[in-house]
Amino acid sequence: MSDEVEFPVTEGHDPQVLAQAHKILEACASTEDMGQAVLSAVERNKSWRGDQCVNLLAPEAPTSPTVRSLLSAEVGIRAAEGHIGPGNRWFVGTRYIDELEALCVELLKRAFHSGFADHRLLSGMLGNLTVYTALTQPGDVIMSIPKPFGGHSSNRPDGPAGVRGLRIVDIPFDPQEMAVDIDQFRRTAPLVRPRVVSLGATMTLFPFPIREMAEVVAEWGGHIYFDGAHQLGLVAAGLFQDPLREGAAVMTGSAGKTFSGPQSGIIVWDDPSLTAGFSEAIFPVLIATHQVNRVAALAMAAAEFIAYGEAYMRQIVANAQALGAALDARGIPVLGASRGYTLTHQVIADVRQFGGGLEVARRLERANVIANKNLIPGDRPEDWDHPGGLRMGAIETTRLGMKEDDMATVADFIARVLVEATPPEQVVEDVIEFRQPFQDMYYSFAHGLPPSD
């Protein structure tokens, strides 16, 4: 093949990146060399992102050494289609897989103090689709959070809710308090009588008024669905809110993020009348083979969370609040300042004066500080590619053993690039030096708790 091959944009990917990969493979003398190119890319990412960067991405959490080892376990090559138990499987030979999956379910129930749990969701968004499959019919009305206030596509027209054919009405939000406008909700919800009210946000700083909202929708048999994609770990640790006890019918979320397990999804609920609907939506409708190595890793993550989760989440919130305050003090506006910046792992900065979220994220990346753009109140939906906000999270920094004083140092790096307009190339070596002592994954069976100050 010629190096002049053109890659159209129709695949949805960047044609220049695909062309570069094509060029690398064309330069390989053998298929073994092609395999080595893959290994080299993985190793370069580990060396840079894993060892040299300060990672503030809110959707990312480093797994513990034990969890990571299980992702390559032999059990991962085995198929286990169906529900737990020899009479429920399509295949025989699953006696130990049944044991493993049952352990995972029971550990999740313990972690979340729930009556029921399922472990088979391959992503958090499959949790959204599971809920909508079980609790709605096409054409039903749901209410969800609009994107400028943190709403995610999984509960909007361009995600599972839209694919299900649902009609979507916005939950009213107070842009100043970054909270549900409960008075307006009480007026709006009875007019549209939603089957489901979805509390799912990619930008999440403070708890939702679940109890008050549940009282409203109970009039017509509606359900509150807590999409805790980001907050699952905080919920399990008892440090955010308790959705199932406050009136939510079901909670889903990412097994990564604050729960710090393998990338996948979790669903938990208490009402036994919902069990058949959720179970049947998961299998046979949405998921067949569900990666048993991932189930093993999830079970281990749940065990570690039961042991260390409260201490881990408490430090995450403390670090996030310290980062928000430090950024604000250095001239970078932070949302939620009047309420202490955050009660989660997230910090949201208004960076419009510094060029907007995309430009700022790219500039900080050159200094080895990794964060992401985010819509904020005042942005329009069409500003999705170039929003005014920057979203940061304190998950990875916390698991590496960083504390509040370290967050002040991180804020210094960010302020040097944004406020002082220091070229990122003059900051990056200081970031690398700062990051070097932080290499172990704490709040885990391998390394326990971080050293005390």
C-alpha positions in Angstrom: 0.0 0.0 0.0 1.1 3.6 -0.7 1.9 6.2 1.9 -0.4 8.4 -0.1 -3.5 6.6 1.1 -6.2 9.1 2.2 -8.4 8.5 5.2 -11.8 10.1 4.9 -13.6 11.5 8.0 -16.5 9.2 7.5 -15.2 6.8 10.1 -15.6 9.5 12.8 -11.9 9.4 13.7 -9.2 11.9 13.0 -7.8 11.0 9.5 -4.3 12.4 10.4 -4.0 10.0 13.4 -5.2 7.1 11.3 -2.7 8.0 8.6 0.1 8.1 11.1 -0.8 4.6 12.3 -0.9 3.4 8.7 2.6 4.9 8.2 3.9 3.1 11.3 2.6 -0.3 10.2 3.9 0.2 6.7 7.4 0.8 8.1 7.3 -2.5 10.0 9.4 -5.4 8.6 7.1 -8.1 10.1 3.9 -8.7 11.9 5.9 -9.1 15.0 7.2 -5.6 14.6 3.6 -4.5 14.2 2.8 -6.1 17.6 5.8 -4.3 19.1 4.4 -1.0 17.8 1.3 -1.7 19.9 3.4 -2.5 23.0 5.5 0.6 22.5 2.4 2.8 22.4 1.2 1.2 25.6 4.5 1.7 27.3 4.8 5.4 26.2 1.4 6.1 27.7 2.4 4.5 31.0 5.7 6.4 31.1 4.0 9.7 30.5 0.4 9.5 31.9 1.2 6.9 34.5 4.4 8.2 35.9 4.9 11.9 35.0 1.5 13.6 34.8 -0.7 15.1 37.4 -4.0 13.6 36.4 -7.1 15.6 37.3 -9.6 13.9 35.0 -12.8 13.4 37.0 -13.8 10.2 35.1 -10.6 8.4 35.7 -9.4 6.3 38.6 -6.3 4.2 38.9 -7.1 0.6 39.9 -5.1 -1.0 42.6 -2.3 -3.5 41.7 -4.5 -6.5 42.7 -7.5 -5.3 40.6 -5.2 -4.6 37.6 -3.7 -8.0 37.8 -7.1 -9.7 37.7 -7.9 -8.0 34.4 -5.4 -10.4 32.7 -6.6 -13.5 34.6 -7.2 -16.8 32.8 -10.9 -16.6 33.7 -11.2 -13.8 31.2 -11.0 -16.2 28.2 -14.1 -18.1 29.5 -17.7 -17.5 28.4 -20.4 -17.3 31.0 -23.5 -16.1 29.1 -26.7 -15.9 31.2 -27.6 -15.6 34.9 -25.7 -17.1 37.8 -26.3 -20.9 38.4 -25.8 -24.0 36.3 -29.4 -24.1 35.2 -29.2 -20.6 33.9 -26.1 -20.8 31.7 -25.8 -21.5 28.0 -22.5 -23.2 28.7 -21.4 -25.9 31.1 -18.1 -25.7 33.0 -19.0 -22.5 35.0 -19.0 -23.8 38.6 -16.2 -21.6 39.7 -17.4 -18.7 37.5 -20.8 -19.0 39.3 -18.9 -18.8 42.6 -16.9 -15.8 41.5 -19.9 -13.9 40.1 -22.0 -14.6 43.2 -19.1 -13.2 45.3 -19.1 -10.1 43.2 -22.9 -9.6 43.6 -22.7 -10.1 47.3 -19.8 -7.7 47.7 -21.6 -5.0 45.7 -24.7 -5.4 47.9 -22.5 -5.0 51.0 -20.7 -2.0 49.6 -23.9 -0.2 48.7 -26.1 -1.6 51.5 -28.6 -2.6 48.8 -31.0 -5.5 48.5 -30.0 -6.3 44.9 -27.0 -5.6 42.6 -25.9 -6.7 39.1 -22.3 -6.9 37.9 -22.7 -7.5 34.2 -22.9 -4.0 32.8 -19.9 -3.4 30.5 -20.3 0.4 30.8 -22.1 2.9 32.9 -24.2 4.0 29.9 -25.5 0.4 29.6 -26.9 1.0 33.1 -28.9 4.0 31.7 -30.2 1.8 28.9 -31.1 -1.0 31.3 -33.2 1.4 33.4 -35.0 2.9 30.5 -35.6 -0.6 29.0 -37.1 -1.8 32.3 -39.1 1.3 33.4 -40.3 3.0 30.3 -41.9 2.5 26.9 -41.1 4.4 23.7 -43.0 7.7 23.8 -42.9 8.1 27.6 -41.8 11.3 29.1 -38.7 11.5 31.3 -37.1 14.5 33.0 -33.3 14.9 33.1 -30.6 17.6 33.7 -29.8 19.8 30.7 -26.1 19.8 29.6 -25.1 23.3 30.6 -26.0 22.3 34.2 -24.0 19.1 34.0 -26.4 16.8 32.3 -24.9 13.9 30.3 -25.8 12.5 26.9 -26.8 9.2 28.5 -30.0 10.8 29.7 -30.6 13.2 26.8 -31.8 12.9 23.2 -28.4 12.0 21.9 -27.9 9.0 24.2 -29.8 5.9 25.5 -32.8 7.9 26.5 -33.2 9.1 22.9 -32.5 5.7 21.5 -35.3 4.4 23.6 -37.6 6.9 22.0 -38.4 8.9 25.1 -39.6 12.5 25.2 -37.2 14.5 27.4 -38.1 17.5 29.5 -35.5 19.5 31.4 -35.2 19.4 35.2 -35.3 23.1 36.3 -31.9 24.2 37.7 -30.7 27.2 39.6 -27.5 28.4 37.9 -26.3 30.3 40.9 -26.6 27.6 43.5 -25.8 24.7 41.0 -28.8 22.9 42.4 -32.3 21.7 41.3 -34.9 24.4 41.5 -37.3 22.3 43.6 -40.1 24.9 43.6 -40.1 25.0 39.8 -39.8 21.3 39.7 -43.0 21.0 41.8 -44.8 23.2 39.3 -43.4 21.6 36.1 -43.4 17.8 36.8 -47.2 17.4 37.3 -47.7 19.1 33.9 -45.7 16.4 32.1 -46.0 13.5 34.6 -42.6 11.8 33.8 -42.3 8.1 34.1 -38.7 8.5 35.2 -36.8 11.5 36.6 -33.1 11.0 35.9 -30.6 12.6 38.2 -27.5 12.0 36.2 -24.7 14.6 35.8 -21.3 14.7 34.4 -20.7 17.9 36.4 -21.7 17.0 39.9 -20.8 19.1 42.9 -23.7 18.9 45.4 -26.4 16.5 46.5 -29.9 16.4 44.8 -33.2 16.9 46.7 -34.2 13.3 46.0 -36.7 12.9 48.8 -38.7 16.0 47.8 -38.6 15.0 44.1 -39.7 11.5 44.9 -42.7 12.8 46.8 -43.8 14.8 43.7 -43.6 11.9 41.2 -45.2 9.4 43.6 -48.6 10.9 42.7 -48.6 9.2 39.3 -46.2 6.3 40.1 -43.1 7.9 38.6 -39.6 6.7 39.5 -36.5 8.6 40.6 -33.4 7.2 38.9 -30.1 8.2 40.4 -27.4 8.0 37.8 -24.4 8.1 40.1 -21.8 7.7 37.3 -19.4 9.9 39.3 -20.7 9.7 42.8 -20.9 5.9 43.4 -17.9 5.7 45.7 -19.0 8.7 47.7 -22.4 7.1 48.1 -21.0 3.8 49.2 -18.8 5.5 51.7 -21.8 7.4 53.2 -20.2 10.8 52.3 -22.6 12.2 49.7 -26.2 11.2 49.9 -28.1 7.8 50.2 -30.3 7.7 47.0 -32.0 4.4 47.7 -33.0 5.4 51.2 -34.0 8.9 50.1 -36.5 7.7 47.5 -34.7 6.6 44.3 -35.9 3.4 42.8 -32.6 2.5 41.3 -29.0 3.7 41.2 -26.4 3.0 38.4 -23.0 4.3 37.8 -19.5 3.7 36.6 -17.4 1.0 38.4 -14.5 3.3 37.7 -14.4 6.9 38.8 -14.8 7.2 42.5 -15.5 3.5 43.1 -12.1 2.9 41.5 -12.8 -0.5 39.9 -12.4 -1.6 36.3 -14.1 0.5 33.6 -17.6 -0.9 33.5 -21.0 -0.3 35.2 -22.9 -1.1 38.4 -26.6 -1.2 39.1 -28.2 -1.5 42.6 -31.8 -1.4 43.8 -34.0 -2.4 46.8 -37.5 -3.0 45.5 -37.9 -6.8 44.6 -40.7 -5.9 42.2 -38.1 -4.3 39.9 -35.8 -7.3 39.8 -37.3 -9.2 36.9 -37.4 -6.1 34.7 -33.8 -5.1 35.3 -32.5 -8.7 35.1 -34.3 -9.4 31.8 -33.1 -6.1 30.4 -29.5 -7.0 31.2 -29.9 -10.6 29.8 -30.9 -11.5 27.2 -31.7 -8.0 25.9 -28.5 -6.0 26.3 -25.6 -8.1 27.4 -24.5 -11.7 26.7 -20.8 -12.4 27.4 -19.7 -10.0 30.1 -16.0 -10.4 30.6 -15.5 -12.6 33.6 -12.0 -11.2 34.3 -13.6 -7.8 34.7 -16.1 -9.3 37.1 -13.2 -10.7 39.2 -11.5 -7.3 39.2 -14.8 -5.6 40.2 -15.3 -8.0 43.1 -11.8 -7.2 44.3 -12.4 -3.5 43.9 -15.5 -3.9 46.0 -13.6 -5.8 48.8 -10.9 -3.1 48.8 -13.6 -0.4 48.9 -15.3 -2.0 51.9 -11.9 -1.9 53.7 -10.7 1.5 52.7 -13.5 3.4 50.9 -14.5 5.7 53.7 -11.0 7.0 54.3 -10.3 7.2 50.6 -13.5 9.2 49.8 -13.1 11.5 52.8 -9.6 12.5 51.5 -10.9 12.9 48.0 -13.5 15.5 49.1 -11.0 17.3 51.3 -8.5 17.4 48.4 -11.2 18.7 45.9 -12.2 21.4 48.3 -8.6 22.4 48.9 -8.0 22.5 45.1 -11.1 24.7 44.6 -10.1 27.1 47.3 -6.5 27.3 46.1 -7.5 28.0 42.4 -10.0 30.7 43.5 -7.3 32.4 45.7 -5.0 32.5 42.7 -7.5 34.3 40.4 -9.2 31.3 38.7 -13.0 31.5 39.3 -14.4 28.3 40.6 -18.1 27.3 40.6 -19.9 26.7 43.9 -17.7 29.1 45.9 -20.5 30.2 48.1 -21.1 26.5 49.1 -17.5 25.5 49.7 -16.8 24.7 46.0 -17.8 21.0 46.1 -19.0 18.1 48.1 -17.7 15.5 45.6 -14.4 14.8 43.9 -15.0 17.4 41.2 -13.9 21.1 40.9 -15.3 23.2 38.0 -13.5 26.3 37.0 -14.8 29.1 34.8 -11.9 29.6 32.4 -13.6 31.8 29.7 -11.2 34.7 30.5 -8.2 32.3 29.8 -9.5 31.1 26.4 -12.2 28.6 27.3 -12.2 25.0 28.3 -10.7 23.3 25.2 -7.8 25.8 24.9 -7.0 25.7 28.6 -7.1 21.9 28.7 -4.7 21.7 25.8 -2.3 24.3 27.3 -2.2 22.5 30.6 -1.6 19.2 28.9 1.7 20.6 27.6 2.6 21.1 31.3 1.6 17.5 32.1 -1.5 18.6 34.0 -4.5 16.7 32.6 -8.0 18.0 32.9 -11.0 18.4 30.5 -13.3 21.0 29.0 -16.8 21.1 30.3 -20.0 23.1 29.7 -21.0 25.5 32.5 -24.0 27.7 33.2 -24.0 30.5 30.6 -22.8 28.1 27.8 -25.2 27.1 25.1 -25.6 23.5 24.0 -23.9 24.3 20.8 -20.8 25.3 22.8 -20.1 21.6 23.4 -16.8 21.6 21.5 -15.7 25.0 22.9 -17.2 25.4 26.4 -16.3 27.9 29.1 -15.5 25.5 31.8 -12.7 23.2 33.0 -13.5 20.1 35.0 -11.0 18.7 37.4 -11.2 15.7 39.8 -9.2 14.6 42.8 -9.4 10.8 42.4 -6.0 9.8 41.1 -4.1 12.4 43.1 -5.7 11.1 46.2 -5.0 7.5 45.5 -1.4 8.3 44.9 -1.2 9.7 48.5 -1.6 13.4 47.9 -3.1 15.6 50.6 -4.4 19.2 50.8 -1.0 20.9 50.8 -0.2 19.0 47.5 -3.4 20.5 46.0 -2.1 23.9 46.6 1.0 23.0 44.7 -1.1 21.7 41.8 -3.0 25.0 41.9 0.3 26.8 41.6 1.1 24.9 38.4 -2.2 25.7 36.9 -2.0 29.4 37.9 1.5 29.7 36.4 0.1 28.6 33.1 -3.2 30.5 33.1 -2.8 33.6 35.3 0.9 34.3 34.9 0.8 33.1 31.2 4.1 31.1 31.8 4.7 28.9 28.7 3.8 25.3 29.7 7.2 24.1 28.6 8.7 26.1 31.4 6.4 24.4 34.0 6.5 20.8 32.8 9.8 19.8 34.4 8.5 21.1 37.8 5.4 19.0 37.4 7.4 15.9 36.6 9.7 16.5 39.6 6.6 17.0 41.9 5.0 13.8 40.6 8.0 11.5 41.0 7.5 10.6 44.7 3.9 9.7 44.2 3.9 6.3 42.5 2.1 3.8 44.8 -1.6 3.2 44.8 -2.9 3.6 48.4 -6.3 2.6 49.8 -5.6 -0.9 48.6 -4.6 -4.3 49.9 -1.2 -3.9 48.3 -0.3 -0.6 49.9 -2.8 0.1 52.7 -3.3 3.7 53.7 -0.9 6.5 52.7 1.7 7.6 55.3 0.3 10.0 57.9 1.6 13.5 58.0 
